[in-house]
Each structure stands twice: as C-alpha cells, then as structure tokens.
Amino acid sequence: MNKTQPVVLDVRNIVPRERHPKIFNTFDALKKGEMMILINDHDPKPLKYQLDAERSGQLEWKYVEQGPEVWKVEITKK
C-alpha cells in the first residue's frame, strides 16, 4: 500500500456544477493505491454511482463521516 498522505478535497465551497469535474480530475490524478478524502455538505451517493459507472472497478469507497452537516469519504484508487 502506498504510504503517501491522502489528498484532501473539500468541495463545500465550490460551485455545485464544478464539483464533479474537480472530483474526477483529482481522482484521475491519483496513482494506484493512493487515496483522496472527499469532504462535502451532503451525502455524495450520486457521485459514487457516477464514479462506479465511469471508472468501473477502479476505486474503493468508504464513508468516514455521514452527516448531517459534513460528509467525508475515503476514495482509494485501485
């Protein structure tokens, strides 16, 4: 497993229409075994479905915090 620090991406202050492109770009920049921590103001479940569809088999998704104010997800690139 890669020992690099995870990339922390807090999208709460990003305009909603720009969030998914930013998240995808950040995920795509990860190397195999690297992780990003996504911080959001709502459950990012629709994003998970989109990532699963467009990056099938390339990620692991683990909730670290589940609201109601803040949602944190560890997304690891396989």
N, C-alpha and C positions, 0 to 999 in steps of 0.2 A: 504494500500500500504506500502511496506517495505521502511523504511527511510534510509537504508544503502547507502553509496556512490557507484555510479556505478563503475564497473571495466572498466578501460580504456585500450584498446588493440590496439596499434599502430603496424600494420603489414608491414609498408612501408620498414623496414629494415630487414624483414625476407625473406629468400629464398622463391620464389613463391611456390615451391612444398610442403613447410612446412606450408604454411599459413592456408589452410583449416583445417588440423588436429589440429593446435593450436587454431583456432577459435572454432571448435567443442568441443574441450576439455574445453575451457574457458566457453562456453555456458552450457555444461553439468554440470559444477561445480556450476552454479548459482542455487539459491533456487527460488521457485515460487515467483514472484513479483520483483525479482532483475533484474538489467539492466546492460548491458555492452555497452560501446561506442566503436565502431569499427572505426579505422582511417586507410584509405587506399589511394593509389595513383591512383586508377581508380574506376569506378562505380562497386561495388560489386554485381551487379544484379545476375550473375550466382551463387554466394554464396547463395543469397536469395532463388533461385529456389531449390538448393541442400538442404538447411535447411528446406524449406517447404516440400520437398519430404521425408526427413529422420527424421524430427522432427515435423511432421504434427500436426497443431493445438497447438503447444507448445510455439509459440512466436509471438510477435508484432514487426514490422519492421518500423522504422520511419527515413527518411533522415533528417539530421540536416544541412549538408553542401553538396552541389553537384558540386564539381569540379570548375574549370578544373584541378587544381593542387592537391587538397585534397578533399576526400570524407569522411564524418562522418555519421555514422548510429547508432541510438539507437536501441538495440535489447533487448527486455524485455521478460523474461521467464514467461509464463502463468501458 
